[in-house]
Amino acid sequence: MKVLHLDTNHPLLINGLQALGFQNDEDYSSSKEVIEAKIHDYDGIVIRSRFRIDRQFLDKAKKLKFIGRVGAGLENIDCDYAESRGIKLIAAPEGNRNAVGEHALGMLLSLFNKLNKADKEVRQGIWLREENRGLELDGKTVGIIGYGNMGKAFARKLRGFEVEVLCYDILEGVGDENAVQVSLDTLQEKTDILSLHTPQTPLTVNMVNETFINGFKKDFWLINTARGKSVVTRDLNQALRSGKIKGAGLDVLEYEKSSFENLFAKNELPEDFRQLIENENVILSPHVAGWTVESKEKLAQTILDKVRDSFG
């Protein structure tokens, strides 16, 4: 079987596939059109987020048996069409779930202790102690929306704190010893901290909008390490100004390209983004919650294991 690698990954993936008898070809720079012209010759492809695998691409992939997505989400793939063609979709949420859980917790603790603000001030010779008095996580209620691999990993990280952890998911029966599954109404009634761990679907795009935000009984903190398009930035800014949202830790933004590699299509900052970055109660990172030294290896190993189980 021939496999085409479209994004660089940990070398153990290629080495492992080679040991299984696969032929590995690499093309990390050609245009999508060039790839389409030769994809008919391959049994598998391995991709992160370089471009969308759409119907046109799949129609030209006559021999394709699997798509390995080195990451958690599959929104860049026309999954329904691929599956109708008998193509196996292989994702690796197990590979970076621990990294995402740690990143979400780190963002939350940084917000509670005003670490980004305090660090900036001290570097400027400003020594403000009372103004940087923090909050403690103990005694709070954490609401998690999306209780799959990522949500469960974040809940596990909270076990060392005296917090109540609630989860909401469209699937029933996903709660466990780390989080009690509740209705969305109950989650909105009790939550002090909301953490998003949902994939990008029609249900989650623009999910966190003005109506959703105002449905929470208490003012709350927002953590988003999932997908940027779940949060409407304009409505988030309004909630930050009013105090309905006390602060936000955002690893993802609605302005991201589908490749996740760049932020803006043009060299212009949207006004809503300008307002967001001026708020000192907001912490931002460039979609790296699952992007650790360890997760790079674990993601590759997860794909390798799943390919071996299916085709080895």
Disulfide bonds with the S-S distance in Angstrom:
none
